[in-house]
Amino acid sequence: MKKLGFVTPWYGKNIPGGAEMELRGLVTHLHQAGVELEVLATCVERFASDWNRNFYREGLELVDEIPVRRFRVRRRDTVSFDLVNAKLMQKQPITKDEEEIYMREMVNSPALYEYIKDHRDEYGLFVFIPYMFGTTYYGILQCPEQAVLIPCFHNEAYIYLDIYKNAFEQMAGAVYLAQPECDLANQVFDLSSVEQAILGAGVDTDLTFDAARFRAKYQIDDPYLLYAGRKDVGKNIYTLIRYFCEFKRRHEGDPLKLVLIGGGDVEIPSEYREEILDLGFVDIQDKYDAYAGALTLCQPSLNESFSLVVMESWLCGRPVLVHGKCNVTKHFASEANAGLYFENYFEFEGCVEYFQNNAGIADAMGAQGRAFVLKNFSWETIVKKYTEFFEKVCDR
């Protein structure tokens, strides 16, 4: 198999984000397995940076032994883009012309697209991740018969833009992280001529954890629910806080706490600041220890394509509580038989009470979750599945 080119808007050691972390892990482990590859990225630093600013120097460099070839971005009309993007975020319809503005005025690098076009014979496949950026759309159009997409689709306004059909319906392959993501993709696009596979994402399974160590370090003696991840509205964290506060009102004297770990600022009602403990960023070992000590991890997000925190909680032996309107996390909880789900306050309350009153079953669910991750998402398994899929698409 010829060299693989992984195309992404930005690439670096410590960039947060699900797709960014998935790509770093995937290329690192494929490289260690002997697969020849490069990352093709712009010079932009990360998602939260100015997309007009070339932070990195253009050209080829090694990032933790991974060859990364960077290309300068062109300047954007940010005002026009923001006007269209605001409509999409508010789920308002937009015109065909506005779709073209959205795609043209987001992060883009004509030099990258020219490189793909001119050097396509040097690569077996170009693998694009994630779906919504100009680097993916315009990049695929340079090499559709060599293009594989790892989309990280969510059920959101962007996926329904007609402009994506130009690229996605003629590409060679698509890789999904979960069955619901595959189902969504095939509802929106005609992918009948695209080679598709549900391969999942890799998870570091060689971890240790100590619940007592976490409790001692942070002086938490009471039982607690755990939230792990970015604390913002998009992750539906305020629904969790609101439901927890209602639970405390209805269960006076219950010592249960809510522990939050991860970046971002969150507003906690003043009367519950002793009950909701925001620890901010913690180091990775503390995160694993926090999972192990929790009654359950609560992942309230409505839009996930995989959810690393769910997998990590299971690896640490604890069940999960997810939102019933997130098809992906609900699917994993059901498939692994390692979690419960809720769609309103009273279902949330019932799930928490179930875990409180059935410690043995909660432990068994956590063990089932751990076995599920080890079987399906260890890096050894993921590297084998992805390599076989890439070879299949190359042969085709």
C-alpha positions in Angstrom: 0.0 0.0 0.0 1.3 3.4 -0.9 1.8 6.2 1.6 -1.4 7.6 3.3 -2.0 11.3 3.5 -4.2 12.4 6.5 -5.7 15.8 5.7 -7.0 17.9 8.6 -7.4 21.7 9.2 -4.8 21.8 12.1 -2.4 19.4 13.8 -0.3 19.6 16.9 0.7 17.8 20.1 -1.9 19.2 22.6 -4.8 20.4 20.5 -8.1 19.6 22.3 -11.1 18.1 20.5 -12.4 14.7 19.7 -11.5 14.6 16.1 -8.1 16.1 16.8 -7.3 13.5 19.5 -8.6 10.6 17.4 -6.4 11.6 14.4 -3.3 12.0 16.6 -3.9 8.6 18.1 -4.6 6.9 14.8 -1.6 8.2 12.9 0.7 7.6 15.8 -0.3 3.9 16.1 -0.4 3.3 12.4 3.1 4.8 12.1 4.3 2.6 15.0 2.8 -0.4 13.1 4.9 0.4 10.1 2.3 2.2 7.9 3.9 4.9 5.7 1.9 8.1 6.2 2.0 11.9 6.4 -0.3 14.5 7.9 -1.3 17.4 5.6 -2.5 20.4 7.5 -2.7 24.2 7.4 -0.5 26.5 9.3 -3.4 27.5 11.6 -2.8 26.5 15.3 -6.1 25.1 16.3 -9.9 25.5 16.1 -10.1 28.3 18.6 -7.4 30.3 16.9 -7.7 33.0 14.2 -8.2 31.1 11.0 -6.5 33.9 9.1 -3.3 33.5 11.0 -0.5 31.2 9.9 0.8 30.2 13.3 3.2 27.4 12.1 5.9 27.8 9.4 4.9 26.2 6.1 6.7 23.1 5.0 7.5 19.6 6.3 8.4 18.9 10.0 8.3 16.0 12.4 5.8 16.1 15.3 6.5 13.2 17.7 8.1 11.4 14.7 5.0 11.9 12.5 5.8 13.8 9.2 3.5 16.9 9.1 3.4 18.9 5.9 1.9 22.4 6.5 0.3 24.8 4.1 -0.5 28.5 4.4 -4.2 29.6 4.6 -5.6 32.4 2.5 -7.4 35.3 4.1 -11.1 35.0 4.7 -14.1 37.2 4.7 -14.9 36.6 8.4 -17.9 38.9 8.5 -19.7 37.1 5.6 -18.8 33.7 7.1 -20.1 34.7 10.6 -23.4 35.9 9.2 -24.1 32.5 7.5 -22.7 30.5 10.4 -25.0 32.3 12.8 -28.0 31.2 10.8 -26.8 27.6 10.8 -26.2 27.7 14.6 -29.8 29.0 15.0 -31.0 26.3 12.6 -32.3 28.8 10.1 -32.4 27.8 6.4 -29.8 29.3 4.1 -29.6 29.7 0.3 -27.3 27.9 -2.1 -25.2 31.1 -2.4 -24.9 31.3 1.4 -23.7 27.6 1.4 -21.0 28.6 -1.0 -20.0 31.6 1.2 -19.9 29.3 4.2 -17.5 26.9 2.5 -15.4 29.5 0.7 -14.9 31.7 3.7 -14.0 29.2 6.4 -10.5 27.8 6.9 -9.0 27.1 3.4 -5.6 26.6 1.8 -5.4 26.7 -2.0 -1.7 25.6 -1.7 -2.9 22.4 0.1 -5.4 21.6 -2.6 -2.8 22.3 -5.4 -0.4 19.9 -3.6 -3.0 17.1 -3.4 -3.8 17.6 -7.1 -0.1 17.6 -8.2 1.2 14.8 -5.9 -1.8 12.4 -5.8 0.3 9.7 -7.6 2.6 9.5 -4.6 -0.2 8.5 -2.2 -2.4 5.5 -2.0 -5.2 7.4 -0.3 -6.0 10.7 1.2 -7.9 10.4 4.5 -9.9 13.5 5.5 -11.1 14.3 9.1 -13.5 15.8 10.2 -16.2 16.5 7.6 -17.3 20.2 7.9 -14.1 22.1 7.0 -12.9 23.5 3.7 -9.8 21.3 3.8 -12.1 18.3 3.6 -14.6 19.6 1.0 -12.1 21.1 -1.4 -9.5 18.4 -0.7 -11.8 15.6 -1.6 -12.7 17.3 -4.9 -9.0 17.1 -5.9 -8.9 13.3 -5.6 -12.4 11.7 -5.1 -11.4 8.2 -6.2 -8.5 8.3 -3.6 -10.5 10.0 -0.8 -11.6 8.4 2.4 -13.6 10.4 5.0 -13.6 9.9 8.7 -16.5 12.4 9.2 -17.3 12.5 12.9 -20.9 13.3 11.9 -23.4 14.7 14.3 -27.1 15.4 13.8 -26.6 19.1 13.3 -27.5 21.8 10.8 -24.1 21.6 8.9 -24.5 18.0 7.8 -27.7 18.9 5.8 -25.9 21.4 3.6 -26.4 20.4 0.0 -22.9 21.5 -1.0 -21.4 18.5 0.8 -23.1 16.1 -1.6 -20.7 17.3 -4.4 -17.8 15.7 -2.6 -19.1 13.0 -0.3 -21.2 11.1 -2.8 -18.2 10.5 -5.2 -15.5 9.7 -2.7 -14.0 6.2 -2.4 -14.6 5.4 1.3 -16.0 6.4 4.6 -15.2 5.3 8.1 -17.6 5.7 11.0 -17.1 5.6 14.7 -20.5 4.1 15.6 -23.6 2.5 13.9 -25.8 5.6 14.5 -23.3 7.8 12.7 -23.4 5.4 9.7 -27.2 5.4 9.7 -27.3 9.2 9.8 -24.8 9.5 6.9 -26.8 7.2 4.7 -30.0 9.0 5.5 -28.5 12.3 4.3 -26.3 11.3 1.4 -26.4 8.7 -1.4 -23.4 6.7 -0.5 -24.3 3.6 -2.6 -21.0 3.7 -4.5 -18.9 4.5 -1.4 -17.0 1.7 0.5 -18.1 2.1 4.1 -17.2 0.6 7.4 -17.9 1.1 11.1 -14.5 0.8 12.7 -14.7 2.8 15.9 -11.9 4.8 17.5 -8.8 3.7 19.4 -8.6 4.0 23.2 -5.5 3.7 25.4 -6.5 0.7 27.5 -3.2 0.3 29.5 -4.3 2.5 32.4 -4.4 2.2 36.2 -6.8 3.8 38.7 -7.3 4.2 42.4 -10.5 5.6 43.8 -9.2 6.1 47.3 -6.2 8.1 46.1 -8.6 10.5 44.3 -10.8 10.9 47.4 -7.9 11.5 49.6 -6.2 14.1 47.3 -9.4 16.1 46.8 -10.9 15.4 50.2 -14.1 14.0 48.8 -15.7 11.5 51.2 -19.3 11.5 49.9 -20.6 9.5 46.9 -20.5 11.6 43.7 -21.6 11.7 40.1 -18.8 12.7 37.7 -18.8 14.9 34.7 -15.6 14.8 32.6 -14.9 17.0 29.6 -15.3 20.5 28.3 -17.7 22.5 30.4 -19.9 24.4 27.9 -23.4 24.8 26.7 -22.7 22.6 23.6 -22.0 19.6 25.9 -25.4 20.1 27.6 -23.8 20.5 31.0 -26.4 23.0 32.3 -29.1 20.3 31.9 -27.0 18.1 34.2 -26.5 20.9 36.7 -30.2 21.7 36.7 -31.2 18.1 37.2 -28.7 17.6 39.9 -30.0 20.6 41.8 -33.5 19.4 41.5 -32.4 16.0 42.8 -30.9 17.6 45.9 -34.1 19.6 46.5 -36.1 16.4 46.3 -33.7 14.3 48.4 -32.9 16.5 51.4 -30.1 15.0 53.4 -28.7 12.8 50.5 -24.9 13.3 50.6 -24.5 12.8 46.8 -22.2 15.4 45.2 -21.6 16.3 41.5 -17.9 16.5 40.6 -16.9 18.4 37.4 -13.5 18.0 35.8 -12.2 19.5 32.6 -11.7 22.9 31.0 -14.1 25.8 30.6 -16.1 28.0 33.0 -19.5 27.1 34.3 -22.0 28.9 36.5 -23.0 27.0 39.6 -26.0 28.2 41.6 -24.8 29.8 44.8 -26.9 27.6 47.1 -25.3 24.5 45.6 -21.6 25.4 45.6 -20.9 23.0 48.4 -22.7 20.2 46.5 -21.2 20.8 43.0 -17.4 20.7 43.0 -15.7 22.1 40.0 -12.1 20.8 40.0 -11.1 22.3 36.6 -8.3 20.6 34.7 -6.8 17.6 36.5 -3.9 15.5 35.4 -4.6 12.3 33.5 -4.0 10.0 36.5 -6.4 12.0 38.6 -9.0 11.7 35.9 -8.7 7.9 35.9 -8.9 7.9 39.7 -12.0 10.1 39.5 -13.8 7.7 37.2 -13.0 4.8 39.5 -14.5 6.5 42.6 -17.7 7.8 40.9 -21.2 6.3 41.4 -21.5 6.8 37.6 -20.1 9.0 34.9 -22.8 11.3 33.5 -22.4 12.3 29.9 -25.4 14.5 29.0 -24.2 15.6 25.6 -26.7 15.4 22.7 -24.1 15.3 19.9 -21.4 12.8 20.0 -19.8 10.6 17.4 -17.9 8.4 19.8 -17.3 9.8 23.4 -13.9 8.9 24.8 -15.0 9.7 28.4 -17.6 7.0 28.2 -15.0 4.5 27.2 -12.6 5.7 29.9 -15.2 5.4 32.6 -15.8 1.8 31.5 -12.1 1.0 31.5 -12.1 2.2 35.1 -14.9 -0.1 36.0 -17.8 2.4 36.3 -21.2 2.5 34.5 -22.4 5.5 32.6 -25.5 7.6 32.5 -26.1 9.2 29.1 -28.8 11.3 27.3 -31.4 9.2 25.5 -31.5 11.7 22.6 -27.8 11.1 21.8 -28.1 8.1 19.5 -24.4 7.3 19.7 -23.9 7.2 23.5 -27.3 5.5 24.0 -26.3 2.9 21.4 -23.0 2.2 23.1 -24.6 2.0 26.6 -27.2 -0.5 25.3 -24.7 -2.5 23.2 -22.3 -2.9 26.1 -25.1 -3.3 28.7 -23.1 -0.9 30.8 -25.1 2.2 31.3 -28.5 3.8 31.6 -30.0 6.8 29.8 -32.5 9.6 30.5 -34.5 12.1 28.5 -36.1 14.2 31.3 -35.6 14.9 35.0 -37.6 12.0 36.4 -35.8 9.5 34.2 -32.5 11.1 35.5 -33.7 10.7 39.1 -34.7 7.1 38.6 -31.4 6.2 37.0 -29.4 7.8 39.9 -31.5 6.1 42.5 -31.1 2.8 40.6 -27.3 3.1 40.8 -27.5 4.1 44.5 -29.7 1.2 45.4 -28.0 -1.5 43.3 -24.2 -1.2 43.9 -23.6 -4.8 42.8 -25.4 -4.3 39.5 -23.6 -1.0 38.9 -20.2 -2.8 39.5 -21.2 -5.5 37.1 -22.2 -3.0 34.4 -18.9 -1.3 34.8 -17.1 -4.6 34.3 -19.2 -5.3 31.2 -18.2 -1.9 29.8 -14.6 -2.6 30.4 -14.8 -5.9 28.6 -16.6 -4.2 25.7 -13.9 -1.5 25.3 -11.0 -4.1 25.5 -12.7 -6.2 22.8 -13.5 -3.5 20.3 -11.4 -0.4 20.8 -7.9 -1.3 21.9 -5.3 0.2 19.6 -4.1 -3.2 18.4 -7.6 -4.0 17.2 -8.2 -0.6 15.7 -4.9 -0.5 13.8 -5.7 -3.9 12.3 -9.3 -2.9 11.2 -8.2 0.5 9.7 -5.2 -1.1 7.9 -7.4 -3.8 6.4 -10.0 -1.2 5.3 -7.5 1.1 3.7 -5.9 -1.8 1.8 -9.4 -2.8 0.6 -10.2 0.7 -0.7 -6.7 0.9 -2.4 -7.3 -2.5 -4.1 -10.7 -1.4 -5.2 
